[in-house]
Amino acid sequence: MRDHSAAMGQKQAWDVTVPDTYAKSHVISTAVTPGAAAHKAAQSKTDKYTKLASTHIFCPDKLVQEVVKTLQKNKLEVMVQPRIPTEAGIRKPDIVAWQPSGPALVTDGTVVADHSDLGTVHVVNIKYYDTPEIRRRVSELGQCADGEIEFLAVACYWRGAICKQSAKDLKSYGFTQSDLRWLSVTVICESFGISVK
């Protein structure tokens, strides 16, 4: 596994497996089947990282950047990760956006492993940020009434699929089908460590 965050000055990790075909655990299988040690090592690594993906959420920074760009292109004022004190502690939704004398939006991006239910992730994210304190702060920022604040989540699988409700909500803020496809590409590229300019 390679963590591609080194380009951003963060630590970098590598996981390299070189199986020894002469090791006691591999001798019998490699004598019968060429490549058996490599196959077993690959399967072991797949099993290991499948379990890791079930306990880790991938960082959606690039996803959030692309959502911000599109919101700004659609003439919304945007604040990224405002720190909002709540009764439960500090909450930092990824994006708070508003139109002058119009509705406001609070959204959070999440990229999850395949076994997660995107609809559930979408709802959980919304509930997490829909608090009286966040409503009050967003109302002040956007100079709008409490009823004009909408909470949504941008929930995606790490392979790029976007939650249907997330896509529908984003379209109501001017996102096109092309914008949504670009979000999917961004998620895929970040998940696999591919640089996209």
C-alpha positions as CSV (number, residue, x, y, z in Angstrom):
1,M,0.0,0.0,0.0
2,R,1.3,3.4,-0.8
3,D,0.1,6.6,0.8
4,H,0.4,9.4,-1.8
5,S,0.3,12.2,0.7
6,A,4.1,12.7,0.6
7,A,3.7,15.4,-2.1
8,M,1.8,17.4,0.5
9,G,4.7,17.2,3.0
10,Q,3.0,14.4,5.0
11,K,4.5,11.0,5.9
12,Q,4.7,8.3,3.3
13,A,4.2,4.5,3.8
14,W,5.0,1.6,1.7
15,D,4.0,-2.1,2.1
16,V,6.0,-4.4,-0.1
17,T,5.7,-8.2,0.1
18,V,8.4,-10.4,-1.3
19,P,7.6,-14.1,-0.7
20,D,10.4,-16.6,-0.3
21,T,9.5,-19.6,-2.4
22,Y,12.0,-21.7,-0.3
23,A,10.3,-20.9,3.0
24,K,8.9,-23.9,4.8
25,S,5.4,-22.5,4.5
26,H,5.7,-22.3,0.7
27,V,7.9,-25.2,-0.4
28,I,5.2,-27.8,-1.0
29,S,2.8,-25.5,-2.8
30,T,5.5,-23.9,-5.0
31,A,6.9,-27.3,-5.9
32,V,3.5,-28.2,-7.3
33,T,2.2,-24.8,-8.6
34,P,4.5,-22.1,-10.1
35,G,3.8,-18.8,-8.5
36,A,1.9,-20.3,-5.5
37,A,3.9,-18.2,-3.0
38,A,3.2,-15.0,-4.8
39,H,-0.5,-15.8,-5.1
40,K,-0.7,-16.7,-1.4
41,A,1.1,-13.4,-0.5
42,A,-1.2,-11.4,-2.8
43,Q,-4.3,-13.0,-1.3
44,S,-3.1,-12.4,2.2
45,K,-2.5,-8.7,1.4
46,T,-5.9,-8.4,-0.2
47,D,-7.5,-9.8,2.9
48,K,-5.5,-7.5,5.1
49,Y,-6.4,-4.3,3.3
50,T,-10.0,-5.3,2.8
51,K,-10.3,-5.4,6.6
52,L,-8.4,-2.1,6.9
53,A,-10.9,-0.5,4.4
54,S,-13.8,-1.5,6.7
55,T,-12.3,0.5,9.6
56,H,-11.0,3.5,7.8
57,I,-12.7,6.3,5.8
58,F,-10.6,7.8,3.0
59,C,-9.9,11.5,3.3
60,P,-12.1,13.4,0.9
61,D,-10.0,16.6,0.5
62,K,-9.9,16.6,-3.3
63,L,-13.7,15.8,-3.4
64,V,-14.4,18.8,-1.2
65,Q,-12.2,21.1,-3.3
66,E,-14.1,20.1,-6.4
67,V,-17.5,20.7,-4.7
68,V,-16.2,24.1,-3.6
69,K,-15.1,25.0,-7.1
70,T,-18.5,24.2,-8.6
71,L,-20.4,26.0,-5.9
72,Q,-18.3,29.1,-6.4
73,K,-18.8,28.8,-10.2
74,N,-22.5,28.8,-9.5
75,K,-22.1,32.1,-7.6
76,L,-22.4,30.9,-4.0
77,E,-20.2,32.3,-1.2
78,V,-18.3,29.4,0.4
79,M,-16.6,28.8,3.7
80,V,-14.5,25.7,4.1
81,Q,-14.4,23.8,7.4
82,P,-15.6,26.5,9.7
83,R,-15.1,25.6,13.4
84,I,-18.6,25.8,15.0
85,P,-18.9,25.2,18.8
86,T,-21.8,23.0,19.7
87,E,-23.1,21.4,22.8
88,A,-21.4,18.1,21.7
89,G,-18.1,19.9,20.9
90,I,-16.5,21.6,17.9
91,R,-18.1,20.5,14.6
92,K,-16.4,21.3,11.3
93,P,-18.6,20.7,8.3
94,D,-16.6,20.6,5.1
95,I,-18.5,23.3,3.4
96,V,-20.9,26.1,4.4
97,A,-22.2,28.0,1.3
98,W,-24.9,30.6,0.7
99,Q,-26.3,32.9,-1.9
100,P,-26.7,36.6,-0.9
101,S,-30.2,36.9,0.5
102,G,-30.9,33.3,-0.4
103,P,-30.7,29.8,0.9
104,A,-27.7,28.4,2.7
105,L,-26.1,25.0,2.5
106,V,-24.1,22.9,4.9
107,T,-22.4,19.8,3.4
108,D,-19.8,17.3,4.3
109,G,-17.9,14.9,1.9
110,T,-17.4,11.3,2.9
111,V,-15.7,8.6,0.9
112,V,-16.3,5.1,2.3
113,A,-15.5,1.4,1.6
114,D,-17.8,-0.7,-0.6
115,H,-19.6,-2.5,2.2
116,S,-21.1,0.7,3.6
117,D,-24.6,1.8,2.6
118,L,-24.4,5.2,0.9
119,G,-27.9,6.1,1.8
120,T,-27.2,5.5,5.5
121,V,-23.9,7.4,5.3
122,H,-25.8,10.3,3.7
123,V,-28.4,10.4,6.5
124,V,-25.9,10.0,9.3
125,N,-23.7,12.9,8.0
126,I,-26.7,15.2,7.8
127,K,-27.9,14.3,11.3
128,Y,-24.4,14.9,12.7
129,Y,-24.3,18.5,11.4
130,D,-27.9,19.5,11.7
131,T,-27.7,21.1,15.2
132,P,-29.2,24.3,16.6
133,E,-25.8,25.8,17.0
134,I,-24.8,25.1,13.4
135,R,-28.1,26.4,12.2
136,R,-27.7,29.6,14.2
137,R,-24.1,30.2,12.9
138,V,-25.0,29.5,9.3
139,S,-28.0,31.7,9.6
140,E,-25.6,34.5,10.7
141,L,-23.1,33.8,7.9
142,G,-25.7,33.6,5.1
143,Q,-28.1,36.2,6.6
144,C,-30.9,33.8,6.0
145,A,-33.8,32.3,8.0
146,D,-33.4,28.9,9.8
147,G,-35.9,27.4,7.3
148,E,-33.6,28.4,4.4
149,I,-30.7,26.2,5.5
150,E,-30.3,22.9,3.8
151,F,-28.1,20.0,5.0
152,L,-26.7,17.5,2.6
153,A,-23.9,15.1,2.3
154,V,-21.7,14.2,-0.6
155,A,-21.3,10.4,0.1
156,C,-19.3,8.3,-2.3
157,Y,-17.8,4.9,-2.5
158,W,-14.0,4.9,-2.9
159,R,-14.5,3.5,-6.4
160,G,-16.3,6.7,-7.4
161,A,-20.0,5.9,-7.1
162,I,-22.0,8.8,-5.7
163,C,-25.0,8.3,-3.4
164,K,-28.2,9.0,-5.5
165,Q,-29.6,11.4,-2.9
166,S,-26.3,13.3,-2.8
167,A,-26.3,13.6,-6.6
168,K,-29.9,14.8,-6.6
169,D,-29.2,17.4,-3.9
170,L,-26.1,18.7,-5.7
171,K,-28.1,19.1,-8.9
172,S,-30.4,21.4,-7.0
173,Y,-27.4,23.6,-6.5
174,G,-26.5,23.8,-10.1
175,F,-24.3,20.7,-10.5
176,T,-24.5,19.2,-14.0
177,Q,-24.1,15.5,-14.9
178,S,-20.6,16.4,-16.1
179,D,-19.8,17.9,-12.7
180,L,-21.0,14.7,-11.0
181,R,-18.9,12.6,-13.3
182,W,-15.9,14.7,-12.5
183,L,-16.5,14.2,-8.8
184,S,-16.5,10.5,-9.4
185,V,-13.2,10.7,-11.3
186,T,-11.7,12.8,-8.6
187,V,-12.6,10.2,-5.9
188,I,-11.3,7.3,-8.0
189,C,-8.0,9.1,-8.7
190,E,-7.5,10.0,-5.0
191,S,-8.4,6.4,-4.0
192,F,-5.8,5.0,-6.3
193,G,-3.2,7.8,-5.8
194,I,-3.4,9.0,-9.4
195,S,-2.6,12.7,-9.8
196,V,-5.1,14.7,-11.8
197,K,-4.4,18.3,-12.8
